């Protein structure tokens, strides 16, 4: 395992702007959905990702549109930053026909192959072998795509995680394993679920590079994912990235968070990655304070416009109940 100690700037002002835009858009969506639930505007369940936006932004900016992404039920930020249209994402969360799966998938089952989002899973660790399969498919097709898979620290204790890591290493597949280590496996602190200090050390067992990076620094994530992508595309095999961050909200919407020490939460919120990165960009002359505010307001408007459109669309008709169970095999050779 190697610990990353420096994060080179992306090298272009437009990348810094892209990272900040993605972060603010993901945060605005999370906050607006939680607000709507609290107000009783809609009755849905979400698993908040507020606080983890820097990981999704760095990942989304570094991947190509055709690269594959597998994420989890706490992955709205990942999907936004990979390019899933807000209307399709929010439509699915709210169970409306405007959704990516016409409102039948819900928060846990959003896909958008057009931008490479192939699976959202509600089963802890289940996305890892799927990403390995997607990477194998890319190799068999002669493509230089990579497959990235996001999961939490708790997923690294599952058999599917280790089986997927082993196979990806054995076959040297282009997979980027992205652990969004928010320090809690649902309600359990990481110290109570594993007897190691760093998830990245688990790469050693599978003879692949493993890096522990600051998951609250979007440029550090961007650099690490860019390097892992280049390694995978050139035949260098998989990479494990442990992105250390913190989850500001509970495991689910309404979670009282009694298991989370108040002082730990306060310290994390004081180091919120969004204002921290805003300050960094302003200091570097990439953004002015006014431009940063405009981007944040733009993100909020975009989310509200998507919600308005979604709420104006109907829910799935009962006739849709048995539609989409099977692929349309017409014209496909037996």
N, C-alpha and C positions, 0 to 999 in steps of 0.2 A: 504494500500500500504506500502511495506517495501522497503527502499532504501538499496541496497547492498553496503557495505562499504569496503569489502575486497575480494580479488580474490586469493584464494589459488592456488598454482602451481599445474599443472595436476598431478605431482607426478612421472613422468617418462620422461627422456630426449627424448625418441622417440616421445612422444606426442608433445613436444615443436618443434621438427624437423618437425613433420607432420603439425602442425599449420603454421609454417613459409613456408613450401613448398607449402601448399594450398594457402596462401596469395600471394606468388610470382607468382604462376601459374595463379591465377585469374587476377592479375594486368597485367601480360605479355599479356594475351589474350585480355583484354580490350584495352590496349595501342596499340597492333598490329592491331586490327580491326579498331580503330580510325585512325591510321596511314595509313592503306590501303584505307580507305574511302577518307581521305584528299588528298592522292596521285592520286586518280582516278583508283586504281587497281580494285575496285569493287564498285558497286552502290547499297548500302543497307542502312537500317536505324537501328541504335542501340540506346539504352538508357544507357549511361555509368554508371558504378557502382564504378568507381575509387574512392578510399577513404573509401569504405565500406567493404574491404576484411576481416577485423578481425572478423566481425559478421559471414560471411559465413564460414570462417575457423573453428571458434569455434563450430558453429552449425554442420558442416559436420563431424568434428572429434568426436563429442559427440554422434551423432545418429548412429544407426546400419544400415547396408546395407538394411535390409528389412523394416526399418521405412519409413513412407511415407512423402514426401515433396511436398508442393504446393507453387509456387512462382509467381513472376510477370514478366512483360516485362523487368524490370530492375533487372533481376535475373540471368544473366550469371554467376556471381561469386558464387551464391548459388548452381547452377547446377554443376559447375566445382568442388566445394568443396564436393558435395554429391557423386561425382564419375562418372558423365556423361562423356564418352570418348570425348576428344577434337575434334576428327574427326567428330563425330556425331553432336556435338553441333555447331561447325563452319560450317559444311556442311549445317545445317538447316538455319543458319544465312545467308549464301551466296546462298541459294536456289539451292543446288546441290543434286544429288541422294545419295551422301555419308552421307547426313543428317539423323538424327534420324527418321524423318518422310518422308524420301526420297525427301527432299527439298520443301515440300508442306505446311509446317507449318510456317516457318519464325521465326524471333526472338521472336514474341509474343506467339508462340504455340509450344514449345518444350516439349516433354515428353520422358522419358526413364524409363519405369517400372522396367527394370532389376536392377536398382540401387535405386528404390523407388521414382523417380521423376514422379509424376502422372499428374501434370498439370502446365502449365504456362499460366497466363491469362493477357489479355490486358485491362480488365475492373477493375477499382479501387475497391477493397474490395470484388470482386467476388470469390476469392479463399477461403475465410473464411468458408462459408457453405460447400464447397466441402471437406475441411479438416475435418470438423465435421462429414461429412458422412463417410469419410475414417476411422475415429476413431471408429465410430459406427460399421462399417463393421468388424474392428479388434475384437471388443468385441463379436459380433455375431459369429465370427469364432473361438472364444476361444483363440485368439492370444494375446501376450503381446506387440505387436507393438504399437508405438505412431505415431501420425500424427503431423507434424510441418507445420505451414503456415507463410510465410513471406509477409509483406506488409509495406507500408510507413505510415508516420504520417497522411497524408490526408485520408487514408482509414479508420481511426478510427472514422471519422465523418459520415460514411455511415451506412445505416440501416442494410446491410448484416453483417457488423462487429458486431453490437450489438445483432442482432438476433442469429448469430452463437455463440457468447460468452454466451448468455442466455441459449441456448439449451445445449451447452457443459457443462455448470455449472449444469443445472437442471438434466442432465443424468450422470454427473460426468464422462465425457469421457476423454480419454487420448490424449488431444490436447495441443500443445505448440504454443501459439500465439506469433509470433516474430515480433514486430514492429521495423523496421529499420528506426529510426527517424533521417533523415538527415537534419531536420530543415526547409525543403521547400516542400510544396505540389505542385509539378510542379514548378511554378514560384512564389508561394505565401508563405511568411514567416509563420511559425507555429503560431506566436502570432496573426495573422489575421484570423486564421481558428478555433481557440478554445479558450475558456476562462478558461483554466486550465494550470497549469505550467508543469504537468507531465502526460503523456499518461498513465503511470502505475496506476495512481489514478482511471482510468476507470475500473480496476479490482474490486474495492469496490462495484460497482453497481451490480456485478454478483457473489459476494461472492467467489472469487477465489484469490489465491496469485498473487500479482503483484509486479514486481521488476524493478527498473530503474538501469541499469548498464552501465558501460563505453563500448560503442560499438567499441571503438578503441583498446581495450585490448582483444586479442583472448583468453587468459586464463580465464578472467572474464566471457566471453561468454561461453566458454567450461564448466566451473563450473556450471553456471546457467542452461544451457541446460541439463547437466548431472543430476542435482538435479530435474529439471522439468520432465525429462524422467523417473527417478526412481519413482517420485510421481505418474505419469500417469500409469506406468506399475503395480504399487502396488494397484491401485484402488483409488488413492487420487485425481483424477480429473485433470482439466486443469490448466494451468499457463499462465499468460501474462508477457512477457518480453519486456521491452522498452529498446532497445539498441541505445544509443545516439551516433551519428556519424556525418559525414559531407560529402556532395557530391562535389567532386572537379570539376566536369565538369557540363555542362548544363543539362537541362531536357532531351534533345535529342542532337544527334550529329549535331553541327552547331549552337546550341543555343548561342546567344551572351552574355547571363548571365548579362544583364544590371540591373536586379533586385537584384543581389547579391552584397552586399557591398564589395569592393575590400579588405579592411582591414580584414574583416571576412574571406574571402577566403584565404588571405595570411597567417593568423594565423593558419588556419586549415591545409594548405599545409606544414607549418613549423612543425606541429605536426603529419605529415604523419605516420600512424600506422605501416607501413612496416619497415622503418629505425628505428623507435622507438623500435619495437619488436626485430629487428636484434641486436641492441645495448644491449638490455636486455639479449638475449640468449648468446651473446658473453661474457657479464659480468658474467653470471652464469656458464660459461664454457661448455655450451651445444653445441655451435658452435665456430669455430675459424673464424676470418675474411675471410680467404681464402675459408673455407667451405661455408660461406654465399654467397660469390661471385659465387662459383661453382653452388650452388642451383639456384641462380638467372639466371645464364647463361643456365643452364639445362632447366629451365622453358621457357626461350625465344626460345631455340632450339626446344623444344617439340611443342610449338605453331606454329613455322614456318614450321616444318615438317607436322603438321596437315593441315595448310593452303595450302601447296604445293600439298598434296594429294587431298584435296577438289577441288582445282582449276583444277586438272587433271581429275576430274569426271564430267560427263555431267549434264545438268539441267534435270528436269523431262520431259519425253516424253508426247506429247499431249494425248496419249492413257491412261495416268495415271489420267486424269481429273476426271473420274467418279469412280475411284478405292478408296477404304478405306472409303466410306461413311457409310457402314453398316458392322456389325460384321458377320463373317462367321458362320452361325448357323448350319452347317452340323454336325451331330453327337450329337447335344445338344438336350436333351429331351424337348418336348414341355411342 
